[in-house]
Amino acid sequence: MRIKRKSKLLFPFLALPAALIFFIIGFFWWQRSLLPVGNQANIPAEIFVIKKGESLSSVATRLEDEGLIRSSFAFKILILVKDLSGKIQAGDFRMSASLSTEEIASLLTHGSLDIWLTFPEGWRREEYGRRLVANLNDFSYQQFFDLTSEMEGYLFPDTYLISKDASPSAVVKIFTRNFERKFTTELEKKIEDQGLTEKQALILASIVERESKAGEDRPIVAGILLKRWQENWPLQADVTVQYALATRDNAAMKEQKDFNWWPKKLTRADLELDSPYNTYKYRGLPPKPICNPGLASIKAVIYPQETDYWFYLSDTQGKIHYARTSEEHNQNIEQYLK
């Protein structure tokens, strides 16, 4: 019985050195795993690209495969321990094998060379410029404004990956290439079949974009606008007057960051504004698009919905009400606007 007691007491003492050895091995593995792959400080940097939505495991594996870290497993542990898994940015990163794993982890959460910027449907080029100035380094609003003087309607609304050091001309090229990809030859042919030029389609689509919030309204509004234009009726679109008012009021204030580019309330005096964009005062289409429409509004002009309606208005909640006659339209005005 004494022998059994002694043998039982021996096991904890035998296990202790094994645990200690395991801890020491793990400690040195961890320390070594975080060291730079290269020992030289002047190792050339390379660009490492993280795709939008890419998983942590994929990023870690590629970092190891490209010789930038020693262990993808250690990298994932570090990211999880530091609670950085949701902070890794998508974009381009300039890094080298002379950086430690901790330095690379920090870089991936703070140092992207690129930034994702979203430009919503219906924005003017001035609004694009404001967002670019707010997010890019030393970006010239005036230069962008000058370069895009003839590009309203062609700055396709989308989410873009843009270098933080991109110049206005480089950004314009990015927008142009995307527009050319989205505005396919099929769309061009459909526009021609409608008897429209590309510019006319974009002008109409820009009005549809600002006039209708709900997707189901766009083809109906497009059908009404096309019908009024073809019958030489005034379009009477409030958003074109809003565009003209903001353009006039902001003529000498291009650096005013809180400017209201889409004034909502129009007065009778506003509707008398002498501007080619005032579709109450002048028949036909405005000279240029009033904003940058999305694909849904462009397609609404290409595939308009035919109805008996000739009039529409938006109530204070943004809901559109349609009318077949001026009498019905006046009733809607009394009911929903007054």
Rosetta blueprint (number, residue, H / E / L):
1 M L
2 R H
3 I H
4 K H
5 R H
6 K H
7 S H
8 K H
9 L H
10 L H
11 F H
12 P H
13 F H
14 L H
15 A H
16 L H
17 P H
18 A H
19 A H
20 L H
21 I H
22 F H
23 F H
24 I H
25 I H
26 G H
27 F H
28 F H
29 W H
30 W H
31 Q H
32 R H
33 S H
34 L L
35 L L
36 P L
37 V L
38 G L
39 N L
40 Q L
41 A L
42 N L
43 I L
44 P L
45 A L
46 E E
47 I E
48 F E
49 V E
50 I E
51 K L
52 K L
53 G L
54 E L
55 S L
56 L H
57 S H
58 S H
59 V H
60 A H
61 T H
62 R H
63 L H
64 E H
65 D H
66 E L
67 G L
68 L L
69 I L
70 R L
71 S L
72 S H
73 F H
74 A H
75 F H
76 K H
77 I H
78 L H
79 I H
80 L H
81 V H
82 K L
83 D L
84 L L
85 S L
86 G L
87 K L
88 I L
89 Q L
90 A L
91 G E
92 D E
93 F E
94 R E
95 M E
96 S L
97 A L
98 S L
99 L L
100 S L
101 T H
102 E H
103 E H
104 I H
105 A H
106 S H
107 L H
108 L H
109 T H
110 H H
111 G L
112 S L
113 L L
114 D E
115 I E
116 W E
117 L E
118 T E
119 F E
120 P L
121 E L
122 G L
123 W L
124 R L
125 R H
126 E H
127 E H
128 Y H
129 G H
130 R H
131 R H
132 L H
133 V H
134 A H
135 N H
136 L L
137 N L
138 D L
139 F L
140 S L
141 Y H
142 Q H
143 Q H
144 F H
145 F H
146 D H
147 L H
148 T L
149 S L
150 E L
151 M L
152 E L
153 G L
154 Y L
155 L L
156 F L
157 P L
158 D E
159 T E
160 Y E
161 L E
162 I E
163 S E
164 K L
165 D L
166 A L
167 S L
168 P H
169 S H
170 A H
171 V H
172 V H
173 K H
174 I H
175 F H
176 T H
177 R H
178 N H
179 F H
180 E H
181 R H
182 K H
183 F L
184 T L
185 T H
186 E H
187 L H
188 E H
189 K H
190 K H
191 I H
192 E H
193 D H
194 Q L
195 G L
196 L L
197 T L
198 E H
199 K H
200 Q H
201 A H
202 L H
203 I H
204 L H
205 A H
206 S H
207 I H
208 V H
209 E H
210 R H
211 E H
212 S L
213 K L
214 A L
215 G H
216 E H
217 D H
218 R H
219 P H
220 I H
221 V H
222 A H
223 G H
224 I H
225 L H
226 L H
227 K H
228 R H
229 W H
230 Q H
231 E L
232 N L
233 W L
234 P L
235 L L
236 Q L
237 A L
238 D H
239 V H
240 T H
241 V H
242 Q H
243 Y H
244 A H
245 L H
246 A H
247 T H
248 R H
249 D H
250 N L
251 A L
252 A L
253 M L
254 K L
255 E L
256 Q L
257 K L
258 D L
259 F L
260 N L
261 W L
262 W L
263 P L
264 K L
265 K L
266 L L
267 T L
268 R L
269 A L
270 D H
271 L H
272 E H
273 L L
274 D L
275 S L
276 P L
277 Y L
278 N L
279 T L
280 Y L
281 K L
282 Y L
283 R L
284 G L
285 L L
286 P L
287 P L
288 K L
289 P L
290 I L
291 C L
292 N L
293 P L
294 G L
295 L H
296 A H
297 S H
298 I H
299 K H
300 A H
301 V H
302 I H
303 Y L
304 P L
305 Q L
306 E L
307 T L
308 D L
309 Y L
310 W L
311 F E
312 Y E
313 L E
314 S E
315 D L
316 T L
317 Q L
318 G L
319 K L
320 I E
321 H E
322 Y E
323 A E
324 R L
325 T L
326 S H
327 E H
328 E H
329 H H
330 N H
331 Q H
332 N H
333 I H
334 E H
335 Q H
336 Y H
337 L L
338 K L
